[in-house]
Amino acid sequence: GGTTGIDWRATTEEQMNKWGVKYHELIMGKPEADFFIDDKGVTLDEIRERIT
């Protein structure tokens, strides 16, 4: 985690594999930028609608 300094990659991959989540690439963290505006909250239901 960016705040905790803990690398959660192995834990995240293990959990996703346990749940059967298919993925091509796992990118951790936010991209580097001078400013980052995260104003697009999306619910899990909205994500499901977009991919199905």
mmCIF file of the N, C-alpha and C atoms, coordinates in Angstrom:
data_MODEL
# 
_entry.id   MODEL 
# 
loop_
_atom_site.group_PDB 
_atom_site.id 
_atom_site.type_symbol 
_atom_site.label_atom_id 
_atom_site.label_alt_id 
_atom_site.label_comp_id 
_atom_site.label_asym_id 
_atom_site.label_entity_id 
_atom_site.label_seq_id 
_atom_site.pdbx_PDB_ins_code 
_atom_site.Cartn_x 
_atom_site.Cartn_y 
_atom_site.Cartn_z 
_atom_site.occupancy 
_atom_site.B_iso_or_equiv 
_atom_site.pdbx_formal_charge 
_atom_site.auth_seq_id 
_atom_site.auth_comp_id 
_atom_site.auth_asym_id 
_atom_site.auth_atom_id 
_atom_site.pdbx_PDB_model_num 
ATOM 1   N N  . GLY A 1 1  ? 0.801   -1.184  0.000   1.00 0.00 ? 1  GLY A N  1 
ATOM 2   C CA . GLY A 1 1  ? 0.000   0.000   0.000   1.00 0.00 ? 1  GLY A CA 1 
ATOM 3   C C  . GLY A 1 1  ? 0.847   1.252   0.000   1.00 0.00 ? 1  GLY A C  1 
ATOM 4   N N  . GLY A 1 2  ? 0.380   2.227   -0.712  1.00 0.00 ? 2  GLY A N  1 
ATOM 5   C CA . GLY A 1 2  ? 1.088   3.495   -0.788  1.00 0.00 ? 2  GLY A CA 1 
ATOM 6   C C  . GLY A 1 2  ? 1.213   4.187   0.544   1.00 0.00 ? 2  GLY A C  1 
ATOM 7   N N  . THR A 1 3  ? 0.229   4.013   1.394   1.00 0.00 ? 3  THR A N  1 
ATOM 8   C CA . THR A 1 3  ? 0.258   4.666   2.697   1.00 0.00 ? 3  THR A CA 1 
ATOM 9   C C  . THR A 1 3  ? 0.955   3.807   3.741   1.00 0.00 ? 3  THR A C  1 
ATOM 10  N N  . THR A 1 4  ? 0.672   2.503   3.740   1.00 0.00 ? 4  THR A N  1 
ATOM 11  C CA . THR A 1 4  ? 1.224   1.613   4.763   1.00 0.00 ? 4  THR A CA 1 
ATOM 12  C C  . THR A 1 4  ? 2.634   1.143   4.453   1.00 0.00 ? 4  THR A C  1 
ATOM 13  N N  . GLY A 1 5  ? 3.020   1.162   3.167   1.00 0.00 ? 5  GLY A N  1 
ATOM 14  C CA . GLY A 1 5  ? 4.325   0.646   2.782   1.00 0.00 ? 5  GLY A CA 1 
ATOM 15  C C  . GLY A 1 5  ? 4.348   -0.869  2.664   1.00 0.00 ? 5  GLY A C  1 
ATOM 16  N N  . ILE A 1 6  ? 3.193   -1.499  2.834   1.00 0.00 ? 6  ILE A N  1 
ATOM 17  C CA . ILE A 1 6  ? 3.099   -2.956  2.743   1.00 0.00 ? 6  ILE A CA 1 
ATOM 18  C C  . ILE A 1 6  ? 2.818   -3.340  1.292   1.00 0.00 ? 6  ILE A C  1 
ATOM 19  N N  . ASP A 1 7  ? 3.549   -4.341  0.781   1.00 0.00 ? 7  ASP A N  1 
ATOM 20  C CA . ASP A 1 7  ? 3.320   -4.840  -0.574  1.00 0.00 ? 7  ASP A CA 1 
ATOM 21  C C  . ASP A 1 7  ? 2.218   -5.898  -0.512  1.00 0.00 ? 7  ASP A C  1 
ATOM 22  N N  . TRP A 1 8  ? 1.041   -5.561  -1.012  1.00 0.00 ? 8  TRP A N  1 
ATOM 23  C CA . TRP A 1 8  ? -0.124  -6.443  -0.944  1.00 0.00 ? 8  TRP A CA 1 
ATOM 24  C C  . TRP A 1 8  ? -0.282  -7.306  -2.195  1.00 0.00 ? 8  TRP A C  1 
ATOM 25  N N  . ARG A 1 9  ? 0.689   -7.286  -3.124  1.00 0.00 ? 9  ARG A N  1 
ATOM 26  C CA . ARG A 1 9  ? 0.543   -8.008  -4.385  1.00 0.00 ? 9  ARG A CA 1 
ATOM 27  C C  . ARG A 1 9  ? 0.272   -9.500  -4.178  1.00 0.00 ? 9  ARG A C  1 
ATOM 28  N N  . ALA A 1 10 ? 1.087   -10.181 -3.402  1.00 0.00 ? 10 ALA A N  1 
ATOM 29  C CA . ALA A 1 10 ? 0.918   -11.627 -3.217  1.00 0.00 ? 10 ALA A CA 1 
ATOM 30  C C  . ALA A 1 10 ? -0.440  -11.940 -2.595  1.00 0.00 ? 10 ALA A C  1 
ATOM 31  N N  . THR A 1 11 ? -0.833  -11.164 -1.605  1.00 0.00 ? 11 THR A N  1 
ATOM 32  C CA . THR A 1 11 ? -2.127  -11.369 -0.947  1.00 0.00 ? 11 THR A CA 1 
ATOM 33  C C  . THR A 1 11 ? -3.267  -11.139 -1.930  1.00 0.00 ? 11 THR A C  1 
ATOM 34  N N  . THR A 1 12 ? -3.159  -10.084 -2.723  1.00 0.00 ? 12 THR A N  1 
ATOM 35  C CA . THR A 1 12 ? -4.200  -9.757  -3.701  1.00 0.00 ? 12 THR A CA 1 
ATOM 36  C C  . THR A 1 12 ? -4.304  -10.843 -4.764  1.00 0.00 ? 12 THR A C  1 
ATOM 37  N N  . GLU A 1 13 ? -3.159  -11.299 -5.292  1.00 0.00 ? 13 GLU A N  1 
ATOM 38  C CA . GLU A 1 13 ? -3.168  -12.356 -6.307  1.00 0.00 ? 13 GLU A CA 1 
ATOM 39  C C  . GLU A 1 13 ? -3.764  -13.645 -5.746  1.00 0.00 ? 13 GLU A C  1 
ATOM 40  N N  . GLU A 1 14 ? -3.388  -13.992 -4.524  1.00 0.00 ? 14 GLU A N  1 
ATOM 41  C CA . GLU A 1 14 ? -3.909  -15.203 -3.891  1.00 0.00 ? 14 GLU A CA 1 
ATOM 42  C C  . GLU A 1 14 ? -5.429  -15.123 -3.738  1.00 0.00 ? 14 GLU A C  1 
ATOM 43  N N  . GLN A 1 15 ? -5.916  -13.989 -3.285  1.00 0.00 ? 15 GLN A N  1 
ATOM 44  C CA . GLN A 1 15 ? -7.350  -13.816 -3.085  1.00 0.00 ? 15 GLN A CA 1 
ATOM 45  C C  . GLN A 1 15 ? -8.100  -13.863 -4.420  1.00 0.00 ? 15 GLN A C  1 
ATOM 46  N N  . MET A 1 16 ? -7.570  -13.195 -5.437  1.00 0.00 ? 16 MET A N  1 
ATOM 47  C CA . MET A 1 16 ? -8.226  -13.196 -6.746  1.00 0.00 ? 16 MET A CA 1 
ATOM 48  C C  . MET A 1 16 ? -8.260  -14.602 -7.340  1.00 0.00 ? 16 MET A C  1 
ATOM 49  N N  . ASN A 1 17 ? -7.178  -15.350 -7.198  1.00 0.00 ? 17 ASN A N  1 
ATOM 50  C CA . ASN A 1 17 ? -7.146  -16.725 -7.688  1.00 0.00 ? 17 ASN A CA 1 
ATOM 51  C C  . ASN A 1 17 ? -8.132  -17.598 -6.924  1.00 0.00 ? 17 ASN A C  1 
ATOM 52  N N  . LYS A 1 18 ? -8.238  -17.403 -5.627  1.00 0.00 ? 18 LYS A N  1 
ATOM 53  C CA . LYS A 1 18 ? -9.176  -18.163 -4.794  1.00 0.00 ? 18 LYS A CA 1 
ATOM 54  C C  . LYS A 1 18 ? -10.612 -17.915 -5.246  1.00 0.00 ? 18 LYS A C  1 
ATOM 55  N N  . TRP A 1 19 ? -10.913 -16.671 -5.605  1.00 0.00 ? 19 TRP A N  1 
ATOM 56  C CA . TRP A 1 19 ? -12.260 -16.299 -6.046  1.00 0.00 ? 19 TRP A CA 1 
ATOM 57  C C  . TRP A 1 19 ? -12.513 -16.639 -7.512  1.00 0.00 ? 19 TRP A C  1 
ATOM 58  N N  . GLY A 1 20 ? -11.478 -17.060 -8.239  1.00 0.00 ? 20 GLY A N  1 
ATOM 59  C CA . GLY A 1 20 ? -11.633 -17.380 -9.653  1.00 0.00 ? 20 GLY A CA 1 
ATOM 60  C C  . GLY A 1 20 ? -11.704 -16.158 -10.549 1.00 0.00 ? 20 GLY A C  1 
ATOM 61  N N  . VAL A 1 21 ? -11.124 -15.046 -10.097 1.00 0.00 ? 21 VAL A N  1 
ATOM 62  C CA . VAL A 1 21 ? -11.122 -13.813 -10.888 1.00 0.00 ? 21 VAL A CA 1 
ATOM 63  C C  . VAL A 1 21 ? -10.095 -13.952 -12.007 1.00 0.00 ? 21 VAL A C  1 
ATOM 64  N N  . LYS A 1 22 ? -10.538 -13.733 -13.244 1.00 0.00 ? 22 LYS A N  1 
ATOM 65  C CA . LYS A 1 22 ? -9.631  -13.797 -14.387 1.00 0.00 ? 22 LYS A CA 1 
ATOM 66  C C  . LYS A 1 22 ? -9.065  -12.406 -14.649 1.00 0.00 ? 22 LYS A C  1 
ATOM 67  N N  . TYR A 1 23 ? -7.772  -12.349 -14.891 1.00 0.00 ? 23 TYR A N  1 
ATOM 68  C CA . TYR A 1 23 ? -7.134  -11.066 -15.187 1.00 0.00 ? 23 TYR A CA 1 
ATOM 69  C C  . TYR A 1 23 ? -5.887  -11.305 -16.023 1.00 0.00 ? 23 TYR A C  1 
ATOM 70  N N  . HIS A 1 24 ? -5.518  -10.303 -16.797 1.00 0.00 ? 24 HIS A N  1 
ATOM 71  C CA . HIS A 1 24 ? -4.327  -10.392 -17.639 1.00 0.00 ? 24 HIS A CA 1 
ATOM 72  C C  . HIS A 1 24 ? -3.122  -9.769  -16.958 1.00 0.00 ? 24 HIS A C  1 
ATOM 73  N N  . GLU A 1 25 ? -3.372  -8.721  -16.194 1.00 0.00 ? 25 GLU A N  1 
ATOM 74  C CA . GLU A 1 25 ? -2.283  -7.985  -15.569 1.00 0.00 ? 25 GLU A CA 1 
ATOM 75  C C  . GLU A 1 25 ? -2.812  -7.363  -14.284 1.00 0.00 ? 25 GLU A C  1 
ATOM 76  N N  . LEU A 1 26 ? -1.986  -7.317  -13.278 1.00 0.00 ? 26 LEU A N  1 
ATOM 77  C CA . LEU A 1 26 ? -2.357  -6.704  -12.008 1.00 0.00 ? 26 LEU A CA 1 
ATOM 78  C C  . LEU A 1 26 ? -1.434  -5.513  -11.780 1.00 0.00 ? 26 LEU A C  1 
ATOM 79  N N  . ILE A 1 27 ? -2.007  -4.334  -11.810 1.00 0.00 ? 27 ILE A N  1 
ATOM 80  C CA . ILE A 1 27 ? -1.239  -3.111  -11.607 1.00 0.00 ? 27 ILE A CA 1 
ATOM 81  C C  . ILE A 1 27 ? -1.592  -2.563  -10.237 1.00 0.00 ? 27 ILE A C  1 
ATOM 82  N N  . MET A 1 28 ? -0.605  -2.435  -9.397  1.00 0.00 ? 28 MET A N  1 
ATOM 83  C CA . MET A 1 28 ? -0.830  -1.968  -8.030  1.00 0.00 ? 28 MET A CA 1 
ATOM 84  C C  . MET A 1 28 ? -0.473  -0.495  -7.924  1.00 0.00 ? 28 MET A C  1 
ATOM 85  N N  . GLY A 1 29 ? -1.209  0.230   -7.117  1.00 0.00 ? 29 GLY A N  1 
ATOM 86  C CA . GLY A 1 29 ? -0.918  1.635   -6.869  1.00 0.00 ? 29 GLY A CA 1 
ATOM 87  C C  . GLY A 1 29 ? -1.540  2.551   -7.903  1.00 0.00 ? 29 GLY A C  1 
ATOM 88  N N  . LYS A 1 30 ? -1.435  3.820   -7.646  1.00 0.00 ? 30 LYS A N  1 
ATOM 89  C CA . LYS A 1 30 ? -1.949  4.833   -8.565  1.00 0.00 ? 30 LYS A CA 1 
ATOM 90  C C  . LYS A 1 30 ? -0.798  5.342   -9.420  1.00 0.00 ? 30 LYS A C  1 
ATOM 91  N N  . PRO A 1 31 ? -1.113  5.807   -10.625 1.00 0.00 ? 31 PRO A N  1 
ATOM 92  C CA . PRO A 1 31 ? -0.047  6.325   -11.491 1.00 0.00 ? 31 PRO A CA 1 
ATOM 93  C C  . PRO A 1 31 ? 0.584   7.578   -10.899 1.00 0.00 ? 31 PRO A C  1 
ATOM 94  N N  . GLU A 1 32 ? 1.846   7.791   -11.220 1.00 0.00 ? 32 GLU A N  1 
ATOM 95  C CA . GLU A 1 32 ? 2.522   8.995   -10.734 1.00 0.00 ? 32 GLU A CA 1 
ATOM 96  C C  . GLU A 1 32 ? 1.980   10.217  -11.457 1.00 0.00 ? 32 GLU A C  1 
ATOM 97  N N  . ALA A 1 33 ? 1.735   11.268  -10.696 1.00 0.00 ? 33 ALA A N  1 
ATOM 98  C CA . ALA A 1 33 ? 1.220   12.514  -11.274 1.00 0.00 ? 33 ALA A CA 1 
ATOM 99  C C  . ALA A 1 33 ? 1.433   13.635  -10.275 1.00 0.00 ? 33 ALA A C  1 
ATOM 100 N N  . ASP A 1 34 ? 1.450   14.853  -10.777 1.00 0.00 ? 34 ASP A N  1 
ATOM 101 C CA . ASP A 1 34 ? 1.521   16.006  -9.880  1.00 0.00 ? 34 ASP A CA 1 
ATOM 102 C C  . ASP A 1 34 ? 0.204   16.178  -9.134  1.00 0.00 ? 34 ASP A C  1 
ATOM 103 N N  . PHE A 1 35 ? -0.892  15.903  -9.835  1.00 0.00 ? 35 PHE A N  1 
ATOM 104 C CA . PHE A 1 35 ? -2.226  15.971  -9.236  1.00 0.00 ? 35 PHE A CA 1 
ATOM 105 C C  . PHE A 1 35 ? -3.009  14.755  -9.688  1.00 0.00 ? 35 PHE A C  1 
ATOM 106 N N  . PHE A 1 36 ? -3.833  14.212  -8.809  1.00 0.00 ? 36 PHE A N  1 
ATOM 107 C CA . PHE A 1 36 ? -4.649  13.054  -9.138  1.00 0.00 ? 36 PHE A CA 1 
ATOM 108 C C  . PHE A 1 36 ? -6.040  13.303  -8.585  1.00 0.00 ? 36 PHE A C  1 
ATOM 109 N N  . ILE A 1 37 ? -7.034  13.373  -9.465  1.00 0.00 ? 37 ILE A N  1 
ATOM 110 C CA . ILE A 1 37 ? -8.415  13.613  -9.047  1.00 0.00 ? 37 ILE A CA 1 
ATOM 111 C C  . ILE A 1 37 ? -9.194  12.325  -9.263  1.00 0.00 ? 37 ILE A C  1 
ATOM 112 N N  . ASP A 1 38 ? -9.674  11.753  -8.185  1.00 0.00 ? 38 ASP A N  1 
ATOM 113 C CA . ASP A 1 38 ? -10.428 10.504  -8.234  1.00 0.00 ? 38 ASP A CA 1 
ATOM 114 C C  . ASP A 1 38 ? -11.873 10.834  -7.875  1.00 0.00 ? 38 ASP A C  1 
ATOM 115 N N  . ASP A 1 39 ? -12.613 11.323  -8.868  1.00 0.00 ? 39 ASP A N  1 
ATOM 116 C CA . ASP A 1 39 ? -13.978 11.768  -8.602  1.00 0.00 ? 39 ASP A CA 1 
ATOM 117 C C  . ASP A 1 39 ? -15.022 10.890  -9.285  1.00 0.00 ? 39 ASP A C  1 
ATOM 118 N N  . LYS A 1 40 ? -14.626 9.710   -9.712  1.00 0.00 ? 40 LYS A N  1 
ATOM 119 C CA . LYS A 1 40 ? -15.544 8.836   -10.432 1.00 0.00 ? 40 LYS A CA 1 
ATOM 120 C C  . LYS A 1 40 ? -15.780 7.554   -9.647  1.00 0.00 ? 40 LYS A C  1 
ATOM 121 N N  . GLY A 1 41 ? -16.501 7.658   -8.552  1.00 0.00 ? 41 GLY A N  1 
ATOM 122 C CA . GLY A 1 41 ? -16.825 6.470   -7.772  1.00 0.00 ? 41 GLY A CA 1 
ATOM 123 C C  . GLY A 1 41 ? -17.707 5.530   -8.580  1.00 0.00 ? 41 GLY A C  1 
ATOM 124 N N  . VAL A 1 42 ? -17.359 4.254   -8.614  1.00 0.00 ? 42 VAL A N  1 
ATOM 125 C CA . VAL A 1 42 ? -18.112 3.260   -9.363  1.00 0.00 ? 42 VAL A CA 1 
ATOM 126 C C  . VAL A 1 42 ? -18.401 2.094   -8.438  1.00 0.00 ? 42 VAL A C  1 
ATOM 127 N N  . THR A 1 43 ? -19.648 1.652   -8.427  1.00 0.00 ? 43 THR A N  1 
ATOM 128 C CA . THR A 1 43 ? -20.017 0.516   -7.589  1.00 0.00 ? 43 THR A CA 1 
ATOM 129 C C  . THR A 1 43 ? -19.704 -0.788  -8.316  1.00 0.00 ? 43 THR A C  1 
ATOM 130 N N  . LEU A 1 44 ? -19.653 -1.881  -7.569  1.00 0.00 ? 44 LEU A N  1 
ATOM 131 C CA . LEU A 1 44 ? -19.401 -3.189  -8.158  1.00 0.00 ? 44 LEU A CA 1 
ATOM 132 C C  . LEU A 1 44 ? -20.497 -3.538  -9.164  1.00 0.00 ? 44 LEU A C  1 
ATOM 133 N N  . ASP A 1 45 ? -21.743 -3.192  -8.859  1.00 0.00 ? 45 ASP A N  1 
ATOM 134 C CA . ASP A 1 45 ? -22.843 -3.457  -9.793  1.00 0.00 ? 45 ASP A CA 1 
ATOM 135 C C  . ASP A 1 45 ? -22.634 -2.721  -11.115 1.00 0.00 ? 45 ASP A C  1 
ATOM 136 N N  . GLU A 1 46 ? -22.143 -1.477  -11.061 1.00 0.00 ? 46 GLU A N  1 
ATOM 137 C CA . GLU A 1 46 ? -21.887 -0.714  -12.285 1.00 0.00 ? 46 GLU A CA 1 
ATOM 138 C C  . GLU A 1 46 ? -20.773 -1.352  -13.106 1.00 0.00 ? 46 GLU A C  1 
ATOM 139 N N  . ILE A 1 47 ? -19.758 -1.863  -12.437 1.00 0.00 ? 47 ILE A N  1 
ATOM 140 C CA . ILE A 1 47 ? -18.668 -2.544  -13.139 1.00 0.00 ? 47 ILE A CA 1 
ATOM 141 C C  . ILE A 1 47 ? -19.203 -3.791  -13.827 1.00 0.00 ? 47 ILE A C  1 
ATOM 142 N N  . ARG A 1 48 ? -20.013 -4.557  -13.117 1.00 0.00 ? 48 ARG A N  1 
ATOM 143 C CA . ARG A 1 48 ? -20.591 -5.777  -13.700 1.00 0.00 ? 48 ARG A CA 1 
ATOM 144 C C  . ARG A 1 48 ? -21.429 -5.448  -14.930 1.00 0.00 ? 48 ARG A C  1 
ATOM 145 N N  . GLU A 1 49 ? -22.210 -4.387  -14.866 1.00 0.00 ? 49 GLU A N  1 
ATOM 146 C CA . GLU A 1 49 ? -23.029 -3.979  -16.012 1.00 0.00 ? 49 GLU A CA 1 
ATOM 147 C C  . GLU A 1 49 ? -22.154 -3.631  -17.211 1.00 0.00 ? 49 GLU A C  1 
ATOM 148 N N  . ARG A 1 50 ? -21.018 -3.007  -16.968 1.00 0.00 ? 50 ARG A N  1 
ATOM 149 C CA . ARG A 1 50 ? -20.141 -2.578  -18.059 1.00 0.00 ? 50 ARG A CA 1 
ATOM 150 C C  . ARG A 1 50 ? -19.446 -3.743  -18.748 1.00 0.00 ? 50 ARG A C  1 
ATOM 151 N N  . ILE A 1 51 ? -19.176 -4.821  -18.007 1.00 0.00 ? 51 ILE A N  1 
ATOM 152 C CA . ILE A 1 51 ? -18.406 -5.924  -18.591 1.00 0.00 ? 51 ILE A CA 1 
ATOM 153 C C  . ILE A 1 51 ? -19.270 -7.090  -19.045 1.00 0.00 ? 51 ILE A C  1 
ATOM 154 N N  . THR A 1 52 ? -20.570 -7.030  -18.788 1.00 0.00 ? 52 THR A N  1 
ATOM 155 C CA . THR A 1 52 ? -21.430 -8.147  -19.219 1.00 0.00 ? 52 THR A CA 1 
ATOM 156 C C  . THR A 1 52 ? -22.345 -7.730  -20.334 1.00 0.00 ? 52 THR A C  1 
# 
